[in-house]
Amino acid sequence: MQTILKGKIRVVVIDTSGPVVIIGECINPTRRKKLVSTLQERNFEYMLELAESQIKAGADVLDVNVGFPGVDDVKLLPEAVLAIRDRFDIPLCLDSPNPKAIEAALKVTVGKCLINSINGEEKSMNALFHIAKEYGAAIIGLTMDDYGITHDPEKRLTIAEKILERAVRAGIKEADVIIDPLAMAVSADTRACIVTLETIRLVHQKLGLNITLGSSNISFGLPNREVLNAAFMTLSILNGLTCPIANPEKITAAVRATDLILGRDDYAVRFVENFQAGGS
């Protein structure tokens, strides 16, 4: 199964057979005070620095989130998209809980974007499916619904099936549905990673869809987070993860190594290129 995203010219193919596509997570004001203050001033230079550093570190797609308290994201998200579009040719993942902001941003994009995210709640599906269809965007479907987040992998699979069925009924191509099985903090629940890994395996085997995750969520509150994130990333890819949302400066080396081990990197070209570019 291939999900195809596009920038101005550049095409990125997310493929269930690999290699892994990295969605850069760093354009997000959460825990980035400088990004909040510069966005408030409509100064996009720091945001563009984050974009450039992620692209150099191996990001194939950029997640763009401008949400912070008091923000008018209907105005700010499309402005941020335009700033990135004018500087870089890379597909974007538009990240906002506000459907109006997503639509406003889609109006100024070129190519084909990814919407982050829709979930199994009726309100979410009703608000965003028609927007995705109208603008030809792919979607991320979170495995949660009106009853919240379940800790049963089979139930998460059922939610993924519902999102897929409803999306296809709304006119969205099956290949344009990417599932997020939800990564939760293992410090709060020792089975959190096992549940996520099993959900990845089930979605991969039974639905054959591309799969994403906010992969660093699992290490929240713990020391030595990079080691834990890398271990989880490797196990997730083995089970079917294809396009994690992560900090490429911290995870690209583990991704390239895993792709090589799984036979997705002929003659170790991508692994060596990342090392030569300074990837640790």
C-alpha positions as CSV (number, residue, x, y, z in Angstrom):
1,M,0.0,0.0,0.0
2,Q,1.4,3.4,-1.0
3,T,0.4,6.8,0.3
4,I,1.8,9.5,-2.0
5,L,2.4,13.0,-0.7
6,K,3.7,15.9,-2.7
7,G,5.4,19.3,-2.3
8,K,5.8,21.7,-5.2
9,I,7.8,19.1,-7.2
10,R,9.1,16.6,-4.7
11,V,7.1,13.4,-4.3
12,V,7.3,11.3,-1.1
13,V,6.0,7.7,-1.2
14,I,5.0,6.1,2.1
15,D,5.1,2.4,1.5
16,T,4.0,-0.5,3.7
17,S,7.1,-2.3,2.4
18,G,9.4,0.5,3.4
19,P,11.8,2.2,3.6
20,V,10.5,4.3,6.6
21,V,9.5,7.9,6.0
22,I,10.2,10.3,8.8
23,I,7.7,13.1,9.6
24,G,9.6,15.8,11.4
25,E,7.8,16.8,14.7
26,C,9.7,19.9,15.8
27,I,7.5,22.7,14.4
28,N,5.3,22.5,17.5
29,P,5.1,25.2,20.2
30,T,4.7,22.6,23.0
31,R,7.8,23.1,25.2
32,R,9.3,25.5,22.7
33,K,8.9,29.0,24.2
34,K,11.0,30.6,21.5
35,L,8.6,29.2,18.8
36,V,5.6,30.6,20.7
37,S,7.1,34.1,21.1
38,T,8.3,34.3,17.4
39,L,5.0,33.1,16.0
40,Q,3.1,35.6,18.2
41,E,5.2,38.3,16.4
42,R,4.5,36.7,13.0
43,N,8.3,36.2,12.7
44,F,8.8,32.8,10.9
45,E,12.6,32.7,10.8
46,Y,13.0,30.4,13.8
47,M,10.3,28.1,12.4
48,L,12.1,28.0,9.1
49,E,15.4,27.2,11.0
50,L,13.6,24.3,12.6
51,A,12.3,23.2,9.2
52,E,15.8,23.4,7.6
53,S,17.5,21.5,10.4
54,Q,14.9,18.7,10.3
55,I,15.2,18.4,6.5
56,K,19.0,18.2,6.8
57,A,18.7,15.5,9.5
58,G,16.5,13.3,7.4
59,A,12.9,14.5,7.6
60,D,10.9,13.6,4.5
61,V,7.7,15.4,5.6
62,L,7.2,18.3,8.0
63,D,4.5,18.3,10.6
64,V,3.3,21.9,11.1
65,N,1.6,22.8,14.4
66,V,1.2,26.5,15.5
67,G,-1.2,25.9,18.4
68,F,-0.7,27.7,21.6
69,P,-3.1,29.5,24.0
70,G,-4.9,32.4,22.4
71,V,-3.7,31.8,18.9
72,D,-5.9,32.4,15.9
73,D,-4.7,29.4,14.0
74,V,-7.2,30.0,11.2
75,K,-4.9,32.9,10.2
76,L,-1.5,31.7,11.6
77,L,-1.4,28.1,10.2
78,P,-1.8,29.2,6.5
79,E,0.8,32.0,7.1
80,A,3.2,29.4,8.4
81,V,2.5,27.1,5.5
82,L,3.2,29.8,3.0
83,A,6.5,30.7,4.7
84,I,7.6,27.1,4.5
85,R,6.3,26.7,0.9
86,D,8.3,29.7,-0.2
87,R,11.5,28.3,1.2
88,F,11.4,24.5,0.9
89,D,10.0,21.9,-1.4
90,I,8.7,19.3,1.0
91,P,5.3,17.7,1.7
92,L,3.5,19.0,4.8
93,C,1.5,17.4,7.6
94,L,-1.0,19.9,8.8
95,D,-1.5,19.6,12.6
96,S,-4.4,21.3,14.3
97,P,-7.6,20.3,16.2
98,N,-9.4,23.1,14.4
99,P,-11.0,22.0,11.1
100,K,-11.3,25.6,9.9
101,A,-7.5,26.1,10.4
102,I,-6.8,22.9,8.4
103,E,-9.1,24.1,5.6
104,A,-7.5,27.5,5.5
105,A,-4.0,26.0,5.3
106,L,-5.1,23.5,2.6
107,K,-6.2,26.5,0.5
108,V,-2.7,27.8,0.3
109,T,-0.7,24.6,-0.1
110,V,0.6,23.1,-3.2
111,G,1.0,19.4,-3.9
112,K,-0.7,16.9,-1.5
113,C,-0.7,17.2,2.2
114,L,-1.4,15.0,5.2
115,I,-4.0,16.0,7.8
116,N,-3.0,15.3,11.4
117,S,-5.5,14.2,12.6
118,I,-8.9,12.6,12.5
119,N,-10.2,10.1,15.1
120,G,-13.1,7.8,15.5
121,E,-15.3,10.3,17.2
122,E,-18.3,11.2,15.1
123,K,-17.7,14.9,15.4
124,S,-14.1,14.5,14.1
125,M,-15.0,12.4,11.1
126,N,-18.0,14.6,10.2
127,A,-15.9,17.7,10.3
128,L,-12.8,16.6,8.4
129,F,-13.6,13.8,5.9
130,H,-15.2,16.2,3.4
131,I,-12.3,18.7,3.8
132,A,-9.8,15.9,3.0
133,K,-11.9,14.8,0.0
134,E,-12.3,18.3,-1.4
135,Y,-8.6,19.1,-1.2
136,G,-7.3,15.7,-2.0
137,A,-5.4,15.3,1.2
138,A,-4.4,12.1,3.0
139,I,-5.4,11.7,6.6
140,I,-4.1,10.3,9.9
141,G,-6.7,8.3,11.9
142,L,-6.2,8.1,15.6
143,T,-7.5,4.9,17.2
144,M,-9.7,6.6,19.8
145,D,-13.4,7.3,19.6
146,D,-16.3,8.8,21.5
147,Y,-15.6,6.3,24.3
148,G,-12.0,7.6,24.7
149,I,-8.8,5.6,24.5
150,T,-9.1,1.8,24.9
151,H,-6.2,-0.3,26.1
152,D,-7.3,-3.3,24.1
153,P,-5.5,-3.7,20.8
154,E,-8.4,-5.5,19.2
155,K,-10.7,-2.5,20.0
156,R,-8.2,-0.1,18.6
157,L,-8.2,-2.2,15.4
158,T,-12.0,-1.9,15.3
159,I,-11.7,1.9,15.5
160,A,-9.2,1.9,12.7
161,E,-11.5,-0.3,10.6
162,K,-14.4,2.2,11.3
163,I,-12.2,5.2,10.3
164,L,-11.2,3.4,7.1
165,E,-14.7,2.4,6.2
166,R,-16.1,5.8,6.8
167,A,-13.3,7.5,4.9
168,V,-13.7,5.3,1.9
169,R,-17.5,6.0,2.0
170,A,-16.7,9.7,2.0
171,G,-14.7,9.3,-1.2
172,I,-11.1,9.2,0.3
173,K,-8.9,6.5,-1.2
174,E,-8.0,3.6,1.0
175,A,-4.3,4.3,0.4
176,D,-4.8,7.8,1.8
177,V,-5.7,6.6,5.2
178,I,-2.8,6.3,7.6
179,I,-3.5,4.9,11.1
180,D,-2.0,6.1,14.4
181,P,-2.3,3.3,17.0
182,L,-1.5,5.7,19.8
183,A,1.8,5.7,21.8
184,M,1.3,6.3,25.5
185,A,3.8,6.9,28.3
186,V,5.3,3.6,29.5
187,S,6.1,5.3,32.8
188,A,2.4,5.5,33.6
189,D,1.4,2.1,32.2
190,T,4.0,-0.7,31.9
191,R,1.9,-2.4,29.2
192,A,1.4,0.8,27.1
193,C,4.1,-0.1,24.6
194,I,3.0,-3.7,24.3
195,V,-0.6,-2.5,23.5
196,T,0.7,-0.1,20.9
197,L,3.0,-2.7,19.3
198,E,0.2,-5.3,19.1
199,T,-2.1,-2.6,17.5
200,I,0.6,-1.9,14.9
201,R,0.9,-5.6,14.1
202,L,-2.9,-6.0,13.8
203,V,-3.4,-2.9,11.6
204,H,-0.5,-4.0,9.4
205,Q,-1.6,-7.6,9.0
206,K,-5.4,-7.1,8.7
207,L,-5.8,-3.7,7.0
208,G,-2.4,-3.3,5.2
209,L,-2.4,0.4,5.8
210,N,0.5,2.8,6.5
211,I,1.0,3.5,10.1
212,T,2.3,6.5,12.0
213,L,3.0,7.3,15.7
214,G,4.1,10.2,17.9
215,S,6.9,8.0,18.8
216,S,8.6,10.0,21.6
217,N,5.4,9.9,23.7
218,I,6.3,6.6,25.2
219,S,9.4,7.9,27.1
220,F,7.7,10.9,28.7
221,G,8.9,11.4,32.3
222,L,11.8,9.0,32.0
223,P,15.6,9.6,31.8
224,N,17.7,8.6,28.8
225,R,14.7,9.1,26.5
226,E,16.6,8.8,23.3
227,V,17.7,5.2,24.0
228,L,14.1,4.2,24.9
229,N,12.7,5.9,21.9
230,A,15.2,4.2,19.6
231,A,14.4,0.8,21.0
232,F,10.7,1.4,20.6
233,M,11.1,2.7,17.1
234,T,13.0,-0.4,16.0
235,L,10.3,-2.7,17.4
236,S,7.5,-0.6,15.9
237,I,9.1,-0.7,12.4
238,L,9.5,-4.5,12.7
239,N,5.7,-4.7,13.4
240,G,4.6,-2.4,10.6
241,L,5.3,1.3,11.4
242,T,6.0,3.2,8.2
243,C,6.0,6.9,8.9
244,P,6.8,8.0,12.5
245,I,6.3,11.5,13.7
246,A,9.6,12.2,15.4
247,N,12.6,14.5,15.8
248,P,14.8,13.4,12.9
249,E,18.0,14.7,14.6
250,K,17.4,12.1,17.3
251,I,15.9,9.2,15.5
252,T,17.1,9.0,11.9
253,A,20.2,6.9,12.7
254,A,18.0,4.2,14.4
255,V,15.5,4.3,11.5
256,R,18.3,3.9,8.9
257,A,19.9,1.1,10.8
258,T,16.5,-0.7,11.1
259,D,15.8,-0.3,7.4
260,L,19.2,-1.7,6.6
261,I,18.8,-4.7,8.8
262,L,15.3,-5.4,7.3
263,G,16.8,-5.4,3.8
264,R,15.3,-2.1,2.7
265,D,18.5,-0.3,2.0
266,D,20.5,-1.8,-1.0
267,Y,24.2,-1.8,-0.4
268,A,23.6,0.3,2.8
269,V,23.5,3.5,0.7
270,R,21.0,5.4,3.0
271,F,22.7,4.2,6.2
272,V,26.1,5.4,5.0
273,E,24.7,8.7,3.6
274,N,23.2,9.5,7.0
275,F,26.5,8.7,8.7
276,Q,28.5,10.9,6.3
277,A,26.0,13.7,6.8
278,G,26.8,13.7,10.5
279,G,24.0,11.4,11.7
280,S,25.1,9.6,14.9
